[in-house]
Amino acid sequence: MPRNNQFLGIIAVIIAAVLWGTTGVSASFAPEVSPIAIGSMAMGVGGLLQTVIAIKSIHIYRFNLYKNWQYVLCGGLSVAIYPLAFYASMRMAGVTIGTVISIGSAPLLSAIIEAIMEKARFSIKWIIGASLGILGIALLSLAGQGHHTVNTEHTNITIGIGLALLAGLTYALYSWIARYLMMQHIQSKAAMGSIFGLGGLLLMPVLFLTGSAFLNSWNNAAVGVYMALIPMFLGYICFGFGLARIATSTAIIITLFEPIVAALLAVTIINENLSGLGWLGVILIFLCLVCVITPTRKKN
């Protein structure tokens, strides 16, 4: 693939990560809305909007999508499960454990999926970069532990850890499936629109059951609209553009930039303090990005 296309793909994924990094601070402006409601609103409505703009492309590629219906179904289920597992893991195991395992496990799980499905091999440079990124995520999350109040008295941490791993797996899985569909000569818009539209449709009952707080005030409604339109809708358009140009595992590693953005916004907007441990985590994630920005991958 031409270097220019890879560069554009990397830039698109970085933009997606920056947009996703705004979700935590944005959600803090609607504290009465539950995390599951926010997740289902963002991924559900955002996913349906992906379908709306992709209707023409989905129609054009409908036969290719039908031939790969198992992948589309699996991708849609993964999109629907991801936000529910992610937010539930933080509620049950605590913000720190849920975040570290969900985000930190995704690059490794993505690499495993590629190794199994594509017979991909990864360079030492990629492995070092992934390790630095995961360590950086852990340090950054641990540094933020004091800024969250979580009632863990009745929390089942074991189930929470399992849900966090499920979140990491579903994130890696729907990302890989989207790229796989693109490799089957299906346009990026059609691939993303089909799996995110299905996922969004599956999330609508959850939003209906949990999202009434969005109607309690204009502020809550504004947060919900922003989450659906900007981080999820626009963010995943950028992510899909990037997936068409770079490997899934590389794209997911680059999205480790997301918690850096989230931490910096928390410091500047809601006046959280980032400790030395947190800044070390930021540095490690930057080093991770340097390592994987032009990864060397080999196949048998």
C-alpha positions in Angstrom: 0.0 0.0 0.0 1.4 3.5 -0.9 3.0 5.3 2.0 0.8 8.3 1.5 -2.3 6.2 2.0 -0.8 4.7 5.2 0.0 8.2 6.5 -3.5 9.4 5.8 -4.8 6.3 7.6 -2.7 7.0 10.7 -3.8 10.6 10.8 -7.5 9.6 10.5 -7.1 7.1 13.4 -5.3 9.8 15.5 -8.3 12.2 14.9 -10.7 9.4 15.9 -8.7 8.8 19.2 -8.8 12.6 19.9 -12.6 12.7 19.5 -13.1 9.6 21.6 -10.9 11.2 24.3 -13.5 13.9 24.8 -16.2 11.4 26.0 -15.2 11.2 29.6 -15.2 15.0 30.2 -18.4 15.3 28.2 -20.2 12.7 30.2 -19.2 14.5 33.4 -21.6 17.3 32.4 -24.5 14.9 32.7 -23.9 13.1 36.0 -27.5 11.9 36.4 -27.3 9.9 33.2 -26.1 6.3 33.8 -22.9 5.1 32.0 -24.9 2.4 30.2 -27.4 4.9 28.9 -24.5 7.1 27.7 -22.9 4.1 26.0 -26.0 3.0 24.3 -26.9 6.5 23.2 -23.4 7.2 21.8 -22.9 3.8 20.0 -26.6 3.2 19.3 -27.5 6.6 17.7 -24.0 7.1 16.3 -24.2 3.6 14.7 -27.6 4.3 13.1 -26.3 7.5 11.7 -23.4 5.6 10.1 -26.1 3.5 8.3 -28.0 6.6 7.2 -25.0 8.1 5.4 -24.0 4.7 3.9 -27.4 3.7 2.6 -26.4 4.1 -1.1 -23.1 2.3 -0.6 -24.7 -0.5 1.4 -27.2 -0.9 -1.5 -24.4 -1.0 -4.1 -22.4 -3.6 -2.1 -25.4 -5.5 -0.8 -24.5 -8.8 -2.5 -20.9 -8.7 -1.1 -22.3 -8.0 2.3 -24.8 -10.8 2.0 -22.0 -13.2 1.0 -20.2 -12.2 4.3 -23.4 -12.0 6.4 -21.8 -14.0 9.2 -19.1 -11.4 9.6 -21.6 -8.6 9.4 -23.7 -10.2 12.1 -20.7 -10.9 14.4 -19.5 -7.3 13.9 -22.9 -5.9 14.7 -23.2 -8.0 17.9 -19.7 -6.9 18.9 -20.6 -3.2 18.4 -23.7 -3.7 20.6 -21.9 -5.6 23.3 -18.8 -3.4 23.6 -20.3 -0.3 25.3 -22.4 -2.4 27.7 -19.5 -4.6 28.7 -17.1 -1.6 29.0 -19.3 0.6 31.2 -20.6 -2.4 33.3 -17.0 -3.5 33.9 -16.2 0.0 35.4 -19.3 -0.2 37.6 -18.5 -3.7 38.9 -14.7 -3.8 39.1 -14.0 -0.1 39.5 -13.0 2.6 37.0 -9.3 1.8 37.2 -9.5 -2.0 36.7 -12.2 -1.7 34.1 -10.4 0.9 32.0 -6.9 -0.7 32.2 -8.2 -4.2 31.2 -10.6 -3.0 28.5 -8.3 -0.6 26.7 -5.1 -2.4 27.6 -6.2 -5.8 26.4 -7.5 -4.7 23.0 -4.1 -4.4 21.2 -3.1 -7.9 22.4 -6.5 -9.4 21.5 -6.3 -7.7 18.1 -2.9 -9.1 17.4 -4.1 -12.6 18.4 -7.1 -12.2 16.0 -4.7 -11.2 13.2 -2.3 -14.0 14.0 -5.1 -16.6 13.8 -7.1 -15.2 10.9 -4.4 -13.7 8.7 -1.3 -15.6 9.8 0.3 -12.3 10.6 3.7 -11.9 12.3 4.7 -8.9 14.3 8.1 -7.3 14.5 10.0 -6.8 17.8 9.4 -3.1 17.3 5.6 -3.6 17.3 5.8 -5.8 20.4 7.9 -3.3 22.3 5.5 -0.5 21.3 2.5 -2.5 22.4 4.1 -3.2 25.7 5.0 0.4 26.3 1.5 1.5 25.4 -0.2 -1.0 27.8 2.1 -0.1 30.6 1.4 3.6 29.9 -2.3 2.9 30.0 -1.9 1.1 33.4 0.1 4.0 34.9 -2.3 6.7 33.6 -5.3 4.8 34.9 -3.7 4.2 38.3 -2.8 7.8 38.5 -6.5 8.7 38.1 -7.7 6.3 40.7 -8.0 9.0 43.3 -10.3 11.1 41.2 -13.1 8.5 41.1 -15.5 7.5 43.8 -16.7 3.9 43.3 -18.8 1.9 45.7 -17.1 -1.5 45.6 -18.7 -2.9 48.7 -21.0 -5.2 46.7 -19.0 -5.3 43.5 -18.1 -8.7 42.0 -14.6 -7.9 40.8 -14.1 -11.2 39.0 -17.2 -10.6 36.8 -16.1 -7.0 36.3 -12.7 -8.2 35.0 -14.4 -10.7 32.7 -16.6 -8.0 31.3 -13.5 -5.8 30.7 -11.9 -8.6 28.8 -15.1 -9.0 26.8 -15.1 -5.2 26.0 -11.5 -5.5 24.8 -12.3 -8.5 22.7 -15.4 -7.0 21.1 -13.6 -3.8 20.3 -10.8 -5.7 18.6 -13.3 -8.0 16.9 -15.5 -5.4 15.3 -12.4 -3.4 14.2 -10.9 -6.5 12.5 -14.3 -7.5 10.9 -14.7 -3.9 9.5 -11.2 -4.1 7.9 -11.9 -7.7 6.7 -15.0 -6.5 4.9 -13.0 -3.7 3.3 -10.5 -6.3 2.1 -13.4 -8.1 0.4 -13.8 -5.2 -1.9 -16.5 -3.6 0.1 -16.3 0.2 0.4 -15.3 1.5 3.9 -18.6 3.4 4.2 -20.7 0.3 3.5 -18.6 -1.9 5.8 -18.8 0.5 8.7 -22.4 1.4 8.0 -23.6 -2.2 8.0 -22.0 -3.4 11.2 -22.5 -0.2 13.2 -26.1 0.1 12.0 -26.9 -3.4 13.1 -25.1 -2.7 16.4 -27.0 0.5 16.9 -30.3 -1.2 16.2 -29.6 -3.8 18.9 -28.7 -1.0 21.4 -32.0 0.8 20.9 -34.0 -1.3 23.5 -31.2 -0.6 26.0 -31.4 3.1 25.3 -35.2 3.0 25.6 -35.0 1.3 29.0 -32.1 3.4 30.5 -32.1 6.7 28.6 -35.0 8.7 30.1 -32.5 10.9 32.0 -31.5 12.5 28.7 -35.0 14.1 28.6 -34.7 15.6 32.1 -32.8 18.7 31.0 -31.4 20.5 27.9 -27.9 19.9 29.3 -28.4 16.1 29.4 -29.9 16.2 25.9 -27.0 18.2 24.6 -24.4 15.8 26.1 -26.3 12.9 24.5 -26.4 14.6 21.1 -22.7 15.5 21.2 -21.7 12.0 22.2 -23.6 10.4 19.4 -22.6 13.0 16.7 -19.0 13.8 17.4 -17.0 11.1 19.2 -19.0 8.2 17.8 -20.4 9.2 14.4 -17.6 11.4 13.2 -15.0 9.5 15.2 -15.9 6.2 13.6 -16.0 7.7 10.1 -12.3 8.6 10.7 -11.6 5.2 12.2 -13.2 3.4 9.2 -11.1 5.6 6.8 -8.0 4.6 8.7 -8.9 0.9 8.9 -9.0 0.8 5.1 -5.4 1.8 5.0 -3.6 0.3 8.0 -3.6 -3.0 9.9 -6.3 -3.4 12.6 -3.7 -4.1 15.3 -1.8 -0.9 14.4 -5.0 1.2 14.4 -5.9 -0.1 17.8 -2.4 0.6 19.2 -2.7 4.2 17.8 -6.0 4.7 19.6 -4.1 4.4 22.9 -3.7 8.1 22.3 -7.4 8.4 23.5 -6.6 8.2 27.3 -3.9 10.9 26.9 -6.5 13.2 25.5 -9.0 12.3 28.2 -6.4 12.9 31.0 -5.3 16.3 29.5 -8.9 17.4 29.2 -9.6 16.4 32.7 -6.7 18.4 33.9 -7.6 21.5 31.9 -11.4 21.5 32.0 -12.5 19.9 35.3 -9.3 20.7 37.2 -8.2 17.1 38.0 -4.5 16.8 39.0 -2.3 14.4 37.0 0.5 13.0 39.2 4.0 12.2 38.2 2.9 8.6 37.6 0.3 9.8 35.2 2.7 11.9 33.3 5.0 8.9 33.0 2.1 7.0 31.5 1.6 9.8 29.0 5.3 9.6 28.0 5.2 5.8 27.6 2.1 6.0 25.4 3.9 8.6 23.2 6.9 6.3 22.9 4.5 3.5 22.0 3.1 5.6 19.1 6.6 6.3 17.9 7.3 2.5 17.8 4.2 1.5 15.9 3.5 4.5 13.7 5.3 2.7 10.8 5.2 -1.0 11.9 6.9 -3.8 10.1 4.6 -6.8 9.6 5.4 -10.0 7.9 3.3 -12.8 6.7 4.1 -16.4 6.1 
